[in-house]
Amino acid sequence: MRVVVAGTFGPIHDGHRTLFEHALRFGEDGVVVALTSDDLAVETRHEPRPIPTFAERVQAVTDEIDAIDDWDRDVEIRELTSEHGIAAEDPAIDALVVSPETAPELEEINARRRERGLEPLSGIVAPYVLADDGERISSTRIVNGEIDEHGTVRE
């Protein structure tokens, strides 16, 4: 199965590591990391915050995947310039790794794939990773100084 996982991934945290691990575990035919472009990263934020550059995020994702890839998967990082672009358009993709928050987007992606005559994607839902305070880890919380990348609450 060829798997895609998409996101801004900056700064990287344990929730992202869980998404990557799921993609690597199921991606025996390869993994595509759809990394949002700098413009799309800003456009899709629910709240404004500093975001590392695309080049910095490529390096961070590469480093993280190298550290956790116990399966020696073929991994390709692609720039994502539209919200559902790669998942909705690439006929070689079989599954999409999502969080519980983004799982509903699979329906729209599969509708777009059907319009193009493509097979629908299977969904692989990776669970949230919670911080010490029971709330989910997020890049926004890290940037705001609430928690560290592992979910440890900062005083």
C-alpha positions in Angstrom: 0.0 0.0 0.0 1.3 3.5 -0.9 0.3 5.9 1.9 0.2 9.7 2.1 0.4 11.9 5.2 -0.1 15.6 4.9 0.5 18.6 7.1 2.5 21.7 7.9 4.6 19.8 10.5 6.2 22.8 12.1 7.3 22.6 14.8 7.3 18.8 14.9 5.9 17.2 18.0 4.9 13.7 19.3 1.5 13.9 17.5 3.3 14.3 14.2 5.6 11.4 15.1 2.5 9.2 15.6 1.2 10.2 12.1 4.6 9.5 10.6 4.8 6.1 12.4 1.4 5.1 11.1 2.3 6.1 7.6 5.6 4.1 7.8 4.0 1.1 9.3 1.3 0.8 6.6 3.3 2.2 3.7 5.0 -1.0 2.5 4.8 0.4 -1.1 6.1 3.8 -0.1 5.1 6.9 1.8 4.4 10.4 0.5 4.7 13.2 2.9 2.6 16.1 1.5 4.2 19.1 3.2 2.3 22.4 2.9 4.0 25.2 0.9 4.9 28.3 2.8 1.8 30.1 1.4 -0.6 27.2 2.1 0.8 26.8 5.7 -0.1 30.4 6.5 -3.5 30.2 4.6 -4.7 27.1 6.5 -3.8 28.2 10.1 -6.8 28.5 12.3 -4.8 31.1 14.3 -1.8 33.1 13.2 1.6 31.9 14.5 5.2 31.7 13.3 5.8 28.7 11.0 9.3 27.5 10.0 10.1 27.8 6.3 9.4 25.0 3.8 13.1 24.2 3.6 13.4 24.0 7.4 10.3 21.8 7.6 11.6 19.5 4.9 14.8 19.0 6.9 12.9 18.5 10.2 10.5 15.9 8.6 13.4 14.1 6.9 15.3 13.9 10.2 12.2 12.6 12.1 11.4 10.0 9.6 15.0 8.8 9.4 14.9 8.4 13.2 11.7 6.4 13.4 11.7 4.4 10.1 12.1 0.8 11.3 10.8 -0.5 8.0 13.3 1.2 5.6 10.4 2.6 3.6 10.7 4.6 0.4 9.7 8.1 1.5 9.1 11.1 -0.8 8.4 14.6 0.4 6.3 16.7 -1.9 5.2 20.3 -1.7 1.5 20.6 -1.2 0.1 23.8 -2.8 -3.6 23.2 -2.4 -5.5 21.7 0.6 -6.3 18.3 -0.9 -4.1 18.3 -4.0 -1.8 15.3 -3.7 -4.3 12.9 -2.0 -7.1 13.9 -4.4 -5.1 13.7 -7.6 -2.4 11.0 -7.4 -3.6 7.7 -8.7 -0.7 5.8 -7.1 -1.9 6.7 -3.5 -3.9 4.0 -1.7 -4.4 5.4 1.8 -4.3 8.6 3.7 -3.2 8.8 7.3 -5.3 11.3 9.3 -5.9 12.5 12.8 -9.4 12.3 14.4 -9.7 16.0 13.6 -8.9 15.6 9.8 -10.7 12.3 9.3 -13.9 13.9 7.9 -11.8 15.4 5.1 -11.4 11.9 3.6 -15.0 12.0 2.3 -14.3 15.2 0.2 -11.0 13.8 -1.0 -12.6 10.6 -2.2 -15.4 12.5 -3.9 -12.7 14.5 -5.8 -10.9 11.2 -6.7 -14.2 9.7 -8.0 -14.7 12.7 -10.2 -11.3 12.0 -11.7 -12.0 8.3 -12.2 -9.7 7.3 -9.4 -10.2 4.7 -6.7 -11.1 6.1 -3.2 -8.5 6.1 -0.5 -8.6 4.1 2.6 -8.3 6.1 5.8 -5.8 5.2 8.5 -6.7 7.2 11.7 -3.8 7.8 14.1 -4.9 8.7 17.6 -4.3 12.1 19.2 -1.3 12.3 21.5 -2.2 14.1 24.7 -0.1 16.4 26.7 0.3 16.0 30.5 -2.7 18.2 31.0 -5.0 15.8 29.0 -5.3 18.2 26.0 -3.9 17.2 22.6 -0.4 18.2 21.6 -0.4 20.9 18.9 2.2 23.0 17.2 0.2 26.1 18.3 0.4 25.1 21.9 4.2 24.6 21.6 4.7 28.0 19.8 2.5 29.7 22.5 4.8 28.2 25.2 2.1 26.1 26.9 3.9 22.7 26.3 7.0 21.2 24.8 7.1 18.9 21.8 6.5 15.9 24.1 3.5 17.4 25.8 5.2 18.4 29.0 3.3 21.4 30.5 5.5 24.5 30.9 5.1 26.6 34.0 
